[in-house]
Amino acid sequence: MELKFEELKSNEQDVLEELFLNGPTWDGYIVSKTGRDSLCDLGLAEHRSAWAFLTRAGVMMAITADVRERADTRWRRKQQTSMA
């Protein structure tokens, strides 16, 4: 059975989204080291020399889950509530 984006914990989703949208990310800027470690354990990310990045499986999950659209929708919602 293949793991789906919705089945990830929220910190794992946040890191997957961050790595997909921003590319390889240095440890000092990663949104959640626990989420990063979990993604590595699941084979969705790798961590080397203080840098985290998605594996092919992680990229495919992000594309399938339409992570880019999710991020855009969340940003638009924030903008609308801050203007109200």
RAWOHU-V225062 format. One record per residue. RES is the residue in one letter. D_LAST is the distance of its C-alpha to the last C-alpha in Angstrom with 2 decimals. Layout:
res->RES d_last->D_LAST
res->RES d_last->D_LAST
//
This chain:
res->M d_last->43.47
res->E d_last->40.79
res->L d_last->37.80
res->K d_last->34.39
res->F d_last->31.12
res->E d_last->29.67
res->E d_last->32.68
res->L d_last->31.92
res->K d_last->30.52
res->S d_last->26.97
res->N d_last->28.42
res->E d_last->30.73
res->Q d_last->27.98
res->D d_last->26.06
res->V d_last->29.29
res->L d_last->30.28
res->E d_last->27.00
res->E d_last->27.36
res->L d_last->30.99
res->F d_last->30.43
res->L d_last->27.71
res->N d_last->29.20
res->G d_last->32.87
res->P d_last->35.28
res->T d_last->33.68
res->W d_last->35.56
res->D d_last->35.64
res->G d_last->33.92
res->Y d_last->30.73
res->I d_last->30.83
res->V d_last->27.92
res->S d_last->30.43
res->K d_last->34.19
res->T d_last->34.77
res->G d_last->32.81
res->R d_last->34.79
res->D d_last->38.04
res->S d_last->37.30
res->L d_last->36.61
res->C d_last->39.89
res->D d_last->41.72
res->L d_last->40.43
res->G d_last->41.61
res->L d_last->38.17
res->A d_last->38.17
res->E d_last->40.76
res->H d_last->40.89
res->R d_last->43.46
res->S d_last->44.05
res->A d_last->40.66
res->W d_last->38.81
res->A d_last->37.10
res->F d_last->36.89
res->L d_last->36.71
res->T d_last->39.90
res->R d_last->40.51
res->A d_last->39.61
res->G d_last->36.27
res->V d_last->35.46
res->M d_last->36.51
res->M d_last->34.31
res->A d_last->31.25
res->I d_last->32.10
res->T d_last->32.86
res->A d_last->29.62
res->D d_last->27.65
res->V d_last->26.11
res->R d_last->24.79
res->E d_last->22.68
res->R d_last->21.40
res->A d_last->20.33
res->D d_last->18.63
res->T d_last->16.75
res->R d_last->15.65
res->W d_last->14.57
res->R d_last->12.52
res->R d_last->10.80
res->K d_last->10.12
res->Q d_last->8.79
res->Q d_last->6.33
res->T d_last->5.17
res->S d_last->5.59
res->M d_last->3.80
res->A d_last->0.00
//
